[in-house]
Amino acid sequence: MKILSSIFFILYFFTIPVKSEENKCAGMKKLSKEFIKCSTLNIKKKTFEKASDLKKNTSNKTKKIKIKLSETKNKMTDKFKKRINK
């Protein structure tokens, strides 16, 4: 099951950038140098965009996790100090 899901993920990841910019290269012959260059540039651009989006999302999530951890730490230390002072 894990293998099957990983195969679907890989196929999905590699086909999305190709389909999104396919129209710019549509007027060229499929095996020409220009078509191959156009499609590789599109794939490269979309892959870079996806990677930068992933990097931004990851950094935002880590910031949120740090904030939540500091809040829970503060709550726990406050509870601990209240119990000690009683």
Secondary structure, 3 states (H helix, E strand, C coil): CHHHHHHHHHHHHHHHHHHHCHHHHCCCCCCCHHHHHHHHHHHHHHHHHHHHHHHHHHHHHHHHHHHHHHHHHHHHHHHHHHHHHC
